[in-house]
Amino acid sequence: MGQGSLCRVLWRVRRGESGAGTVVYAGVVVVVVILVGALATGMTPVGRDIANGVSNEICKIFGGACGGSEQAGSAGQESVDPRRPGECVVSSHKDGVKADAKIGVVKIGPNHDLLTQREQYYDPETGKLKIRYRVVAANALEEATGAGVGTKGELANSGIGADLSLESTRSARIGETWEFDSEEEMNSFVDQYRDYHDRLRMVADPLRAGYALLTGSWPQPPRHAERTSYTLKTGSLANGDAGLRFGKDNEETKEKSVNPNVGLYAKASYDKSLTVTRDHRPDHEGEYSLTTTYEGTIGGGANAVFVGVGGTGSYTGTITYNFKPGPNGLPQLSSVTFNQITSGDLTWTGSNKPLNKVGDKEGTASGEGTLKQSHVTKTTLEVTDANRAVVTQWAAQNLENSAEDYQRGLISPPGMDIPASNVALIPANILDPSAPAPDDPMGQALYEGATSSHTVYDVDSSKFSLSGSVALGVKLGLGYSSSQEDQSVVSSTYLASPSAPGAPRQREANPVCN
């Protein structure tokens, strides 16, 4: 399936499409082949599933007839299927702001995201479909260290040069979540929260902070959050480009080469994180969740002076362990959720890069617009008395890899270090538990009791960035960016209960997402 998609794109390049189109296809194909090959040779079923999903999404960018589309079965059922999903995010909007200061090779700064969501869910008491709204605000502090190498202009008077940069990142993030019964209530809260956040930024000034503390006027949120999360994240980023160069950098004469921003580029990133979320709602005392996340992107494209076009394949995978107080008051595993997101996008960019340098000063303005589809697979297994021994033992091994925890069958939040999940223990059917897995106790538990849905979203995003730097012995710089993203559901299916023990679970239309 993935190989066929790539072959169709390669055929387009071989067919001889002229101009910038050939360059774009060639650049994107190279990075897609790298991504699909790396994931498929990872020797895990999850890696192969991700590779297939990303290659399908990239294929759709070029208008190919891609495989992997799902046909939903009949949605009509006389009785409620216990495997029917109970909720669905049908649309969302996110605003993001990021700022940073750079000294030498170190960059540090805050960023803020505000997400609003519209969700549909089945009321557990009445069974009726209802709507609720959710706001998630996140504030983070990020630090990055980077280095770069390159030809410093054209290589051997060839008019061609190349540059490569590497960056490692670390961040700490605090998130807060609120829920509302109506859109009007949510919008009113958002207005109040924006005002609160503006006043909070003002007291970053030490004089204003001191005054606020002395007068008791420190900003207070409009409402206490229902959930609070704490995330630690580490990652790495690589960017490379090759293309036209004029001249050569010369330290003695202070001459600088010229990069007209014409050529191919490639980029890749990998991140992992750990999130602990606390539930503060009434009747939810002592409930919390622990989430491990892995993310990756790889992409490429072509630049032509002030504009560029490219494609990116991305994946995000999470495992969330939810806990509630047990009969003895100690935390007890209540459910496990696997989330997988794959997407492919087409991004148009514009910048002043060819004209962004004057002597030792540099100023860059850029904007980009992105269209993509995201495929979200969500599989949730509730822990019951029937499967508790299997799920708890699997979770203890997978998360902690501790012989003591394995013997006790206990799970506890780790320390500040981000744990490395044992990929070998992740069930092969987490993305599609439609068939029995008698040789894998956890896989069989997913087949018998998990709720699994596959939802497609249209995503439209934009970003604007400004940055400036000056070399005064050491390079000093400032940066700012703002972004927006809108997401809406296109289609959704779920795996229905098997018609008989051991029978395959058929895919049906997901009514909660309609």
Secondary structure by P-SEA (a helix, b strand, c coil): caaaaaaaaaaaaaaccccaaaaaaaaaaaaaaaaaaaaaacccaaaaaaaaaaaaaaaaaacccccbbbbbcccccccccccccccccccbbbbbbbbbccccccccbbbbbbbbbbbbbccccccccbbbbbbbbbbbbbbbbbcccccccccccccccbbbbbbbbcbbbbbbbbbbccaaaaaaaaaaaaaaaaaaaaaccaaaaaaaaaacccccccccccbbbbbbbbbbbbbbbbccccbbbbccccbbbbcccbbbbbbcccccbbbbbbbccccccccbbbbbbbbbcccccccccccccccccbbbbbbbbbbcccccccccccbbbbbbbbbcbbbbbbccccccccccbbbbbbcccccbbbbbbbbbbbbccccaaaaaaaaaaaccccaaaaaaccccccccccccccccccccccccccccccccaaaaaaacbbbbbbbbbbbbbbbbbbbbbbbcccccccccccbbbbbbbcbbbbbccccccccbbbbccccccc
